[in-house]
C-alpha cells in the first residue's frame, strides 16, 4: 500500500481508488475503500474502521487487488435482482 501526495498523479488515480481523509491525507486502494465504508453505521462500519488502519489495510491489499481485478465475477453479490421484475 502506498500513500500519495496531493495532487494525485493521473497515472496513480487511474489505477486505484483515491480518497482524501478528514486530516488531508490521501489514501489509496483497500485503505480508501475501508475508510469510505467506515463512515457507515453498524457492523460493516465498525469492521471497516479497523481495516482502514494502515497495518490491517496493508494485509488486506492483495485480496482487494484480486477482488478489484475480477469484480465482474463478484457483481452478483451486490446486484439487486428485485428491480428486474
C-alpha positions in Angstrom: 0.0 0.0 0.0 1.2 3.5 -0.8 0.3 6.9 0.2 0.0 9.5 -2.4 0.8 13.2 -2.3 -1.8 15.8 -3.2 -2.5 16.5 -6.0 -2.6 12.9 -7.0 -0.9 12.0 -10.3 -3.2 10.9 -13.1 -1.4 7.5 -13.5 -1.9 6.7 -9.8 -5.6 7.8 -9.8 -6.3 5.8 -13.0 -5.2 2.5 -11.4 -6.9 2.6 -8.0 -9.5 4.3 -5.7 -8.2 7.5 -4.2 -9.7 9.2 -1.1 -8.6 12.2 0.9 -9.5 11.7 4.6 -10.5 14.4 7.1 -6.9 15.1 8.1 -6.0 15.8 4.4 -4.1 12.6 4.0 -4.6 10.9 0.6 -5.2 7.1 0.9 -5.3 4.5 -1.9 -6.6 1.1 -2.7 -8.0 -1.1 0.1 -7.4 1.6 2.7 -9.5 4.0 0.7 -12.4 1.5 0.4 -12.4 0.7 4.1 -12.1 4.4 5.0 -15.2 5.1 2.9 -17.2 2.2 4.3 -16.2 3.1 7.9 -18.3 6.2 7.6 -21.4 3.9 7.7 -23.1 2.7 10.9 -23.4 -0.9 12.1 -21.2 -3.9 11.9 -19.7 -3.0 8.4 -18.7 0.4 9.7 -17.0 -1.0 12.8 -15.1 -3.7 10.9 -14.1 -1.2 8.2 -12.8 1.3 10.8 -10.4 -1.4 11.9 -9.5 -2.4 8.4 -9.0 1.2 7.4 -6.0 1.5 9.7 -2.6 1.3 7.9 -1.4 -2.2 9.0 -4.7 -4.1 8.6 -5.3 -2.5 5.2 -1.8 -3.4 4.2 -2.6 -7.1 5.0 -5.9 -7.0 3.0 -4.5 -5.1 0.0 -3.6 -8.3 -2.0 -7.1 -9.7 -1.6 -8.6 -6.3 -2.5 -6.5 -6.2 -5.7 -7.7 -9.6 -6.8 -11.3 -8.6 -6.0 -10.9 -5.4 -8.0 -9.3 -7.2 -10.9 -12.2 -9.7 -11.1 -15.0 -7.5 -9.8 -17.3 -8.5 -12.7 -17.3 -12.1 -11.4 -18.5 -10.8 -7.9 -21.2 -8.4 -9.2 -23.9 -10.9 -8.4 -23.1 -10.4 -4.7 -24.1 -6.8 -4.7 -26.7 -6.7 -7.5 -30.3 -6.2 -6.5 -32.2 -8.6 -8.8 -35.6 -7.4 -7.5 -35.5 -4.3 -9.8 -35.6 -6.5 -12.9 -39.1 -7.8 -12.1 
